[in-house]
Amino acid sequence: MTQTKIHEVLHRASLFLEKANREPKVAEILIRHHLGLSRQEWLLALRDPISEEKQIQIEADIKKHAETGIPVQHLTESEEFYGRIFQVNKHVLIPRPETEELVLAVKDYLAAQTGPVRVVDIGTGSGVIAITLALELNHAEVFATDISAEALQIAKQNADQWEADVSFLEGDFLSPVIHETTPFDVIVSNPPYIAKSEAAALSDTVRDFDPELALFAEEDGLAAYHMIIEQVKQLPLKKDTLLAFEIGHTQGESVKKRIQQVFPGSHVEIKQDINGKDRMVFASHLN
């Protein structure tokens, strides 16, 4: 009896997903996950046989994704960010590639600093921003806050996995560090920024599975920015303290205007992502 090969399972699963209006690439991700194959091993293994037990497991996950829209990252309980694999689950926002650009921009901003730097990541979720900056920056003291105890549990597990030195604090935005007496060099955040009126337009994979707390904000999606900006006023600041936000692509001017209202002497810049969309707001000279 001829054994089924991996490439045959891939072809069948990809067609099934395509007919269900799902992304066919999910098939490869799930097969690799169940077989424990790296990207490098994948191409070499395509003509290898696959056990019936593994086929059943893979087909069950493929069907579940197709029928419900459950993110593949929830099925694999992982996602790659900045070249590292992080744990994710239903309590945290699945990291997006755009957020890697925020991390890179912050890293570049701090490149000229030779001494110790202090960074706080607001609404850390799975911890990818804080952990990546702690690993990428020399002599960085990194703090991370989140209102969700469940999210902080995942973030701490990720930090332990990568041996990253991050201080995690539970609370609403900047509240846990509001009484700090030593200024931060960077205050960075990818807060919830989707207006609730836009929920219907989201894919079911996002709308039904990412935590609402990490997705939606009042005031047309701007409420989190407004709150953080107000809290920043209560912190000790350096002249070159950087406030760095990820934003929705239509929110740049609104966030910039609010920062300039609260900090009239500030220098505010809207930065684009790799697709040319407004994706970040950087502000300095806040005091």
Secondary structure, 3 states (H helix, E strand, C coil): CCCCEHHHHHHHHHHHHHHCCCCCHHHHHHHHHHHCCCHHHHHHHCCCECCHHHHHHHHHHHHHHHHHCCCHHHHHCEEEECCEEEECCCCCCCCCHHHHHHHHHHHHHCCCCCCCEEEEEECCCCCHHHHHHHHHCCCEEEEEEECCHHHHHHHHHHHHHHCCCEEEEECCCCHHHCCCCCCEEEEEECCCCEEHHHHHHCCHHHHCCCCHHHHEEHHHHCHHHHHHHHHHCCCCEEEEEEEEEECCCCCHHHHHHHHHHHCCCCEEEEEECCCCCEEEEEEECCC
